[in-house]
Amino acid sequence: VPKLTTKNKEDLTRCAEDILLARERHFPATIADLYDPEKMPEDLRHAHERNDEVLERIYIGRRFKNDTERLEKLFELYTEMTAKKDRP
């Protein structure tokens, strides 16, 4: 994970709060109900989309173009992380 700034942490905290609040608005729906792709409430979907956007901007400064680009970046970071662990 890239080093997080105070602003990044605040943004991610707000996203988490928004997701939890959206879930709460649909009580007593279960997680299975809330995350059914066919029935996911629009406010919850939007909260997750905002969270994704914030995370992607932390990683590369913009939204990823596609899943391939996302995986390439994550593997790149993993390779860097494991190379550091192997150094004396």
Rosetta constraint file for C-alpha pairs under 8 A:
AtomPair CA 1 CA 59 HARMONIC 7.86 0.50
AtomPair CA 1 CA 77 HARMONIC 7.70 0.50
AtomPair CA 2 CA 58 HARMONIC 7.30 0.50
AtomPair CA 2 CA 59 HARMONIC 6.52 0.50
AtomPair CA 4 CA 8 HARMONIC 5.59 0.50
AtomPair CA 4 CA 9 HARMONIC 6.38 0.50
AtomPair CA 4 CA 58 HARMONIC 7.78 0.50
AtomPair CA 5 CA 9 HARMONIC 6.31 0.50
AtomPair CA 6 CA 10 HARMONIC 6.20 0.50
AtomPair CA 7 CA 11 HARMONIC 6.07 0.50
AtomPair CA 8 CA 12 HARMONIC 6.10 0.50
AtomPair CA 8 CA 54 HARMONIC 7.99 0.50
AtomPair CA 8 CA 58 HARMONIC 7.16 0.50
AtomPair CA 9 CA 13 HARMONIC 5.99 0.50
AtomPair CA 10 CA 14 HARMONIC 6.19 0.50
AtomPair CA 11 CA 15 HARMONIC 6.27 0.50
AtomPair CA 11 CA 54 HARMONIC 7.14 0.50
AtomPair CA 12 CA 16 HARMONIC 6.17 0.50
AtomPair CA 12 CA 51 HARMONIC 6.91 0.50
AtomPair CA 12 CA 54 HARMONIC 7.05 0.50
AtomPair CA 12 CA 55 HARMONIC 7.67 0.50
AtomPair CA 13 CA 17 HARMONIC 6.18 0.50
AtomPair CA 14 CA 18 HARMONIC 6.10 0.50
AtomPair CA 15 CA 19 HARMONIC 6.24 0.50
AtomPair CA 15 CA 47 HARMONIC 6.65 0.50
AtomPair CA 15 CA 48 HARMONIC 7.69 0.50
AtomPair CA 15 CA 50 HARMONIC 6.94 0.50
AtomPair CA 15 CA 51 HARMONIC 5.32 0.50
AtomPair CA 16 CA 20 HARMONIC 6.25 0.50
AtomPair CA 16 CA 51 HARMONIC 7.51 0.50
AtomPair CA 17 CA 21 HARMONIC 6.03 0.50
AtomPair CA 18 CA 22 HARMONIC 6.06 0.50
AtomPair CA 18 CA 47 HARMONIC 5.94 0.50
AtomPair CA 19 CA 23 HARMONIC 6.26 0.50
AtomPair CA 19 CA 44 HARMONIC 6.14 0.50
AtomPair CA 19 CA 47 HARMONIC 5.38 0.50
AtomPair CA 19 CA 48 HARMONIC 6.59 0.50
AtomPair CA 20 CA 24 HARMONIC 6.16 0.50
AtomPair CA 21 CA 25 HARMONIC 6.25 0.50
AtomPair CA 22 CA 26 HARMONIC 6.91 0.50
AtomPair CA 22 CA 43 HARMONIC 6.12 0.50
AtomPair CA 22 CA 44 HARMONIC 5.20 0.50
AtomPair CA 22 CA 47 HARMONIC 7.45 0.50
AtomPair CA 23 CA 27 HARMONIC 6.81 0.50
AtomPair CA 23 CA 34 HARMONIC 7.38 0.50
AtomPair CA 23 CA 44 HARMONIC 6.66 0.50
AtomPair CA 24 CA 28 HARMONIC 7.99 0.50
AtomPair CA 26 CA 34 HARMONIC 7.92 0.50
AtomPair CA 29 CA 33 HARMONIC 5.78 0.50
AtomPair CA 29 CA 34 HARMONIC 6.40 0.50
AtomPair CA 30 CA 34 HARMONIC 6.17 0.50
AtomPair CA 31 CA 35 HARMONIC 5.97 0.50
AtomPair CA 32 CA 36 HARMONIC 6.02 0.50
AtomPair CA 33 CA 39 HARMONIC 7.30 0.50
AtomPair CA 33 CA 40 HARMONIC 7.37 0.50
AtomPair CA 34 CA 39 HARMONIC 7.06 0.50
AtomPair CA 34 CA 40 HARMONIC 5.19 0.50
AtomPair CA 34 CA 41 HARMONIC 6.67 0.50
AtomPair CA 34 CA 44 HARMONIC 7.96 0.50
AtomPair CA 35 CA 39 HARMONIC 7.39 0.50
AtomPair CA 35 CA 40 HARMONIC 5.37 0.50
AtomPair CA 36 CA 40 HARMONIC 5.51 0.50
AtomPair CA 40 CA 44 HARMONIC 6.99 0.50
AtomPair CA 40 CA 45 HARMONIC 6.52 0.50
AtomPair CA 41 CA 45 HARMONIC 6.27 0.50
AtomPair CA 42 CA 46 HARMONIC 6.06 0.50
AtomPair CA 43 CA 47 HARMONIC 6.18 0.50
AtomPair CA 44 CA 48 HARMONIC 6.30 0.50
AtomPair CA 45 CA 49 HARMONIC 6.16 0.50
AtomPair CA 46 CA 50 HARMONIC 6.14 0.50
AtomPair CA 47 CA 51 HARMONIC 6.26 0.50
AtomPair CA 48 CA 52 HARMONIC 6.14 0.50
AtomPair CA 49 CA 53 HARMONIC 6.22 0.50
AtomPair CA 50 CA 54 HARMONIC 6.25 0.50
AtomPair CA 51 CA 55 HARMONIC 6.23 0.50
AtomPair CA 52 CA 56 HARMONIC 6.05 0.50
AtomPair CA 53 CA 57 HARMONIC 6.13 0.50
AtomPair CA 53 CA 62 HARMONIC 7.68 0.50
AtomPair CA 53 CA 63 HARMONIC 6.08 0.50
AtomPair CA 54 CA 58 HARMONIC 6.33 0.50
AtomPair CA 55 CA 59 HARMONIC 6.39 0.50
AtomPair CA 56 CA 60 HARMONIC 6.13 0.50
AtomPair CA 56 CA 61 HARMONIC 6.85 0.50
AtomPair CA 56 CA 62 HARMONIC 6.11 0.50
AtomPair CA 56 CA 63 HARMONIC 5.34 0.50
AtomPair CA 56 CA 64 HARMONIC 6.50 0.50
AtomPair CA 57 CA 61 HARMONIC 3.97 0.50
AtomPair CA 57 CA 62 HARMONIC 4.46 0.50
AtomPair CA 57 CA 63 HARMONIC 6.07 0.50
AtomPair CA 58 CA 62 HARMONIC 7.91 0.50
AtomPair CA 60 CA 64 HARMONIC 7.73 0.50
AtomPair CA 64 CA 69 HARMONIC 6.19 0.50
AtomPair CA 64 CA 70 HARMONIC 5.93 0.50
AtomPair CA 65 CA 69 HARMONIC 6.35 0.50
AtomPair CA 65 CA 70 HARMONIC 7.82 0.50
AtomPair CA 66 CA 70 HARMONIC 6.46 0.50
AtomPair CA 67 CA 71 HARMONIC 6.11 0.50
AtomPair CA 68 CA 72 HARMONIC 6.12 0.50
AtomPair CA 69 CA 73 HARMONIC 6.28 0.50
AtomPair CA 70 CA 74 HARMONIC 6.31 0.50
AtomPair CA 71 CA 75 HARMONIC 6.05 0.50
AtomPair CA 72 CA 76 HARMONIC 6.07 0.50
AtomPair CA 73 CA 77 HARMONIC 6.23 0.50
AtomPair CA 74 CA 78 HARMONIC 6.10 0.50
AtomPair CA 75 CA 79 HARMONIC 6.03 0.50
AtomPair CA 76 CA 80 HARMONIC 6.33 0.50
AtomPair CA 77 CA 81 HARMONIC 6.10 0.50
AtomPair CA 78 CA 82 HARMONIC 6.12 0.50
AtomPair CA 79 CA 83 HARMONIC 6.04 0.50
AtomPair CA 80 CA 84 HARMONIC 6.34 0.50
AtomPair CA 81 CA 85 HARMONIC 6.58 0.50
AtomPair CA 82 CA 86 HARMONIC 6.45 0.50
AtomPair CA 83 CA 87 HARMONIC 6.68 0.50
